[in-house]
Amino acid sequence: MAASSLSPAVKLLFPTIGLVGSAAVTVVGALLTSQANTTLVTALTSQTETTVIDVYASQSAVQIFAAVLGAGIVGIVVSLAAFALLIGLGAFSSSDEEPALPADADDDFDDVEELEVAVAPVAAAPAVDEVVADAPIAEAVESTEVAAAEAEGAIDDVAEAAAAEADVEDDAKKA
């Protein structure tokens, strides 16, 4: 039994319901927060009949309704992210491959002639050996090789002298 694919309308259903519900919660939260804030300001500015219950209850109401407002905003963001995810995964594209051009479409490419591309000849590059032999870089390379050989000989001489000195010290310890 093959798994059936949901239609694009069904795929749109849940994010759309979420977006509408989140928008309604956001509006209700904004209205109730505004009303509770107005009640609090009125109670604080009133010089008569202000009770402790009006002030402290309004503070709590503002916080609760602000949380409802925040939940609505988060719901809107999540719903929009769900839409973006569905679009990114290609949920709204049809699975049937449609031809790029309909069969009855008239292509206007019949009167276009093929273009000929002219290729310019490339001059031969000089040989690498000729360039290096004539350059002053070759002299620098030769002098560097000579200096490296001399340094290698000096290192060998120092190593031989150190080995001879170690042999002399070993002989002195034995005697």
KEKE-3310 file (N, C-alpha, C; in steps of 0.2 Angstrom, whole numbers, plus 5000, padded with zeros to 4 digits):
npx = (5004:5004:5010:5000:5001:4999:4988:4992:4983:4979:4991:4993:4984:4986:4997:4990:4979:4985:4992:4981:4974:4985:4986:4973:4975:4985:4979:4969:4977:4984:4973:4968:4979:4981:4969:4970:4981:4977:4967:4975:4983:4972:4968:4979:4981:4969:4962:4953:4944:4953:4959:4969:4967:4963:4975:4986:4980:4978:4991:4995:4987:4991:5003:5000:4991:5001:5009:5001:4999:5013:5014:5005:5012:5024:5018:5014:5026:5031:5021:5023:5036:5034:5027:5037:5046:5038:5038:5051:5054:5048:5034:5023:5025:5020:5020:5020:5029:5029:5030:5043:5039:5023:5016:5010:5016:5024:5040:5051:5064:5067:5072:5084:5101:5116:5129:5146:5161:5176:5193:5207:5224:5237:5252:5268:5275:5291:5304:5306:5319:5327:5323:5326:5340:5345:5342:5345:5342:5346:5360:5359:5353:5363:5373:5367:5366:5380:5383:5375:5380:5393:5389:5384:5395:5402:5394:5395:5409:5408:5401:5409:5420:5413:5410:5423:5428:5419:5423:5436:5433:5426:5437:5445:5438:5438:5451)
npy = (4994:5010:5026:5040:5056:5072:5085:5102:5111:5105:5104:5118:5120:5119:5128:5140:5140:5141:5154:5163:5160:5165:5178:5182:5180:5189:5201:5201:5201:5213:5222:5219:5222:5235:5240:5236:5243:5256:5256:5255:5267:5277:5273:5277:5290:5296:5305:5302:5288:5278:5262:5249:5237:5240:5246:5236:5224:5229:5230:5216:5211:5218:5212:5199:5200:5205:5195:5186:5194:5193:5179:5178:5185:5177:5165:5170:5172:5159:5152:5159:5154:5141:5142:5146:5135:5125:5130:5131:5117:5113:5110:5115:5113:5104:5086:5081:5081:5094:5098:5110:5119:5120:5108:5114:5126:5140:5141:5154:5152:5147:5155:5159:5160:5149:5154:5158:5155:5164:5159:5166:5164:5158:5164:5155:5151:5156:5144:5137:5134:5143:5155:5155:5153:5165:5174:5184:5178:5165:5165:5169:5158:5148:5154:5153:5139:5135:5142:5134:5122:5124:5128:5115:5107:5114:5111:5097:5097:5102:5093:5082:5086:5088:5074:5069:5076:5071:5057:5059:5063:5052:5043:5049:5047:5034:5031)
npz = (5000:4995:5002:5004:4997:5005:5000:4994:4999:5011:5018:5020:5030:5044:5047:5044:5052:5064:5062:5061:5074:5082:5079:5083:5097:5099:5097:5107:5118:5117:5118:5131:5139:5137:5142:5156:5159:5158:5168:5179:5178:5180:5193:5200:5198:5202:5215:5224:5231:5229:5230:5238:5232:5219:5213:5215:5209:5196:5192:5192:5182:5171:5169:5167:5155:5146:5145:5138:5126:5122:5120:5109:5099:5098:5093:5080:5074:5074:5066:5054:5052:5050:5038:5029:5030:5024:5011:5008:5008:4997:4998:4991:4978:4964:4961:4949:4934:4924:4907:4900:4890:4883:4872:4861:4860:4852:4847:4845:4840:4827:4817:4821:4818:4819:4828:4824:4831:4831:4833:4839:4835:4846:4852:4853:4868:4876:4879:4895:4901:4893:4898:4912:4911:4906:4916:4930:4941:4941:4944:4957:4963:4961:4969:4981:4982:4983:4995:5004:5003:5008:5021:5025:5026:5036:5047:5047:5051:5064:5070:5069:5077:5090:5092:5093:5104:5114:5114:5119:5132:5137:5137:5146:5158:5159:5162)
capx = (5000:5008:5008:4997:5004:4994:4987:4994:4978:4979:4998:4992:4978:4989:5000:4985:4975:4990:4993:4974:4974:4990:4984:4968:4978:4989:4974:4966:4982:4985:4967:4967:4985:4979:4963:4972:4986:4972:4964:4980:4984:4967:4968:4985:4980:4963:4964:4948:4942:4958:4960:4975:4965:4964:4982:4989:4976:4979:4998:4995:4983:4995:5008:4996:4989:5007:5011:4996:5002:5019:5012:5002:5018:5028:5014:5014:5033:5031:5017:5027:5042:5031:5025:5044:5048:5035:5040:5058:5055:5044:5028:5018:5026:5017:5024:5019:5033:5026:5036:5045:5035:5018:5017:5007:5019:5028:5046:5054:5071:5068:5075:5091:5107:5121:5135:5153:5166:5183:5198:5214:5230:5241:5259:5271:5279:5298:5305:5308:5326:5330:5322:5330:5347:5347:5340:5350:5340:5350:5366:5357:5352:5369:5377:5364:5368:5386:5383:5372:5385:5398:5386:5383:5402:5404:5390:5398:5415:5407:5398:5415:5423:5410:5411:5430:5428:5415:5428:5442:5430:5425:5444:5448:5434:5440:5458)
capy = (5000:5016:5031:5045:5063:5077:5090:5108:5114:5102:5107:5125:5121:5120:5135:5145:5140:5144:5161:5166:5160:5169:5185:5184:5181:5195:5207:5201:5202:5220:5226:5218:5225:5242:5241:5235:5249:5262:5256:5257:5274:5280:5272:5280:5298:5298:5307:5299:5281:5273:5257:5245:5232:5243:5247:5230:5220:5231:5228:5209:5211:5221:5207:5193:5201:5206:5188:5184:5197:5190:5172:5179:5187:5171:5161:5173:5170:5151:5151:5161:5150:5135:5143:5146:5128:5122:5133:5129:5110:5112:5107:5117:5111:5098:5081:5079:5084:5097:5100:5117:5122:5116:5105:5119:5133:5141:5143:5159:5151:5144:5160:5161:5156:5147:5159:5155:5158:5164:5158:5169:5160:5160:5164:5150:5154:5154:5138:5139:5134:5149:5161:5154:5153:5171:5178:5185:5173:5159:5167:5169:5151:5145:5156:5150:5132:5135:5143:5129:5116:5126:5127:5108:5105:5116:5107:5091:5098:5103:5087:5077:5089:5086:5067:5068:5078:5066:5052:5061:5064:5045:5040:5052:5045:5027:5031)
capz = (5000:4995:5006:5000:4999:5006:4995:4996:5004:5018:5021:5022:5035:5051:5048:5043:5058:5069:5061:5063:5081:5085:5077:5088:5104:5100:5097:5113:5123:5117:5121:5138:5142:5137:5147:5163:5160:5159:5174:5184:5178:5183:5200:5203:5197:5206:5222:5229:5231:5226:5235:5237:5227:5212:5211:5215:5205:5190:5191:5190:5176:5166:5168:5164:5148:5142:5143:5133:5120:5120:5117:5102:5095:5097:5089:5073:5072:5073:5060:5048:5051:5047:5030:5026:5030:5019:5005:5007:5007:4991:4999:4987:4971:4962:4960:4942:4930:4918:4902:4901:4885:4881:4865:4856:4860:4846:4849:4840:4838:4821:4812:4824:4815:4823:4829:4823:4835:4829:4838:4837:4836:4852:4850:4857:4874:4876:4883:4902:4902:4890:4902:4918:4910:4905:4921:4936:4947:4940:4947:4964:4965:4961:4974:4987:4983:4985:5002:5007:5003:5013:5028:5027:5027:5042:5052:5048:5054:5071:5073:5070:5083:5096:5093:5095:5111:5118:5115:5124:5139:5139:5138:5153:5163:5160:5165)
cpx = (5004:5005:5006:5000:4998:4994:4990:4989:4978:4986:4997:4987:4981:4992:4995:4981:4979:4991:4986:4973:4979:4988:4978:4970:4982:4985:4971:4971:4983:4979:4967:4973:4983:4974:4966:4977:4982:4969:4969:4982:4979:4967:4973:4984:4974:4965:4959:4947:4947:4960:4966:4973:4966:4971:4986:4986:4978:4986:4999:4992:4987:5000:5005:4994:4995:5010:5007:4998:5008:5018:5010:5008:5022:5024:5014:5021:5033:5027:5020:5033:5040:5029:5032:5047:5045:5037:5047:5059:5051:5038:5022:5019:5022:5022:5025:5024:5030:5032:5037:5041:5029:5019:5015:5011:5024:5034:5048:5061:5072:5073:5082:5096:5112:5127:5142:5157:5173:5188:5204:5219:5234:5248:5263:5275:5286:5299:5308:5315:5329:5329:5326:5337:5349:5346:5345:5348:5344:5356:5365:5356:5358:5373:5374:5366:5375:5387:5380:5376:5391:5395:5385:5390:5404:5400:5393:5405:5413:5404:5404:5419:5420:5410:5418:5431:5425:5420:5433:5439:5429:5432:5446:5444:5436:5447:5458)
cpy = (5006:5022:5037:5052:5068:5082:5097:5112:5111:5104:5114:5125:5123:5126:5141:5146:5143:5152:5165:5166:5164:5176:5187:5185:5187:5201:5207:5203:5210:5224:5225:5222:5233:5244:5241:5241:5255:5262:5258:5264:5278:5279:5276:5288:5300:5300:5304:5292:5277:5268:5253:5240:5234:5243:5240:5225:5222:5229:5221:5208:5213:5215:5201:5194:5203:5200:5185:5187:5194:5183:5173:5181:5181:5166:5163:5171:5163:5149:5153:5157:5143:5136:5143:5139:5124:5124:5131:5121:5108:5108:5109:5116:5104:5092:5079:5083:5087:5099:5108:5121:5118:5114:5110:5126:5134:5144:5148:5158:5148:5149:5162:5157:5155:5152:5155:5159:5158:5164:5161:5164:5162:5159:5159:5154:5152:5148:5141:5139:5140:5155:5161:5155:5160:5176:5179:5181:5167:5159:5166:5162:5147:5147:5153:5143:5131:5136:5138:5123:5118:5125:5120:5105:5107:5113:5100:5091:5098:5097:5082:5080:5087:5079:5066:5070:5073:5060:5053:5061:5057:5042:5042:5049:5037:5026:5033)
cpz = (5000:4999:5002:5002:5000:5001:4998:5001:5011:5022:5023:5028:5042:5052:5048:5049:5064:5068:5063:5070:5084:5084:5082:5095:5105:5101:5104:5119:5123:5120:5128:5142:5142:5142:5154:5164:5162:5166:5180:5184:5181:5190:5203:5203:5201:5213:5227:5227:5227:5232:5233:5232:5220:5209:5210:5210:5198:5187:5188:5184:5170:5164:5164:5156:5144:5140:5138:5126:5117:5117:5110:5097:5093:5092:5081:5070:5070:5067:5054:5046:5048:5039:5027:5025:5025:5012:5003:5005:5000:4992:4994:4980:4970:4960:4953:4938:4924:4913:4902:4896:4884:4874:4860:4856:4854:4848:4843:4839:4832:4816:4815:4820:4820:4823:4827:4827:4832:4834:4836:4839:4842:4850:4855:4862:4874:4881:4890:4903:4899:4895:4909:4917:4909:4911:4926:4941:4947:4944:4955:4967:4965:4967:4981:4988:4985:4993:5006:5008:5008:5020:5030:5029:5034:5048:5053:5052:5062:5074:5074:5076:5089:5097:5096:5103:5116:5119:5119:5131:5141:5141:5145:5158:5165:5163:5172)
residu = (MET:ALA:ALA:SER:SER:LEU:SER:PRO:ALA:VAL:LYS:LEU:LEU:PHE:PRO:THR:ILE:GLY:LEU:VAL:GLY:SER:ALA:ALA:VAL:THR:VAL:VAL:GLY:ALA:LEU:LEU:THR:SER:GLN:ALA:ASN:THR:THR:LEU:VAL:THR:ALA:LEU:THR:SER:GLN:THR:GLU:THR:THR:VAL:ILE:ASP:VAL:TYR:ALA:SER:GLN:SER:ALA:VAL:GLN:ILE:PHE:ALA:ALA:VAL:LEU:GLY:ALA:GLY:ILE:VAL:GLY:ILE:VAL:VAL:SER:LEU:ALA:ALA:PHE:ALA:LEU:LEU:ILE:GLY:LEU:GLY:ALA:PHE:SER:SER:SER:ASP:GLU:GLU:PRO:ALA:LEU:PRO:ALA:ASP:ALA:ASP:ASP:ASP:PHE:ASP:ASP:VAL:GLU:GLU:LEU:GLU:VAL:ALA:VAL:ALA:PRO:VAL:ALA:ALA:ALA:PRO:ALA:VAL:ASP:GLU:VAL:VAL:ALA:ASP:ALA:PRO:ILE:ALA:GLU:ALA:VAL:GLU:SER:THR:GLU:VAL:ALA:ALA:ALA:GLU:ALA:GLU:GLY:ALA:ILE:ASP:ASP:VAL:ALA:GLU:ALA:ALA:ALA:ALA:GLU:ALA:ASP:VAL:GLU:ASP:ASP:ALA:LYS:LYS:ALA)
# end
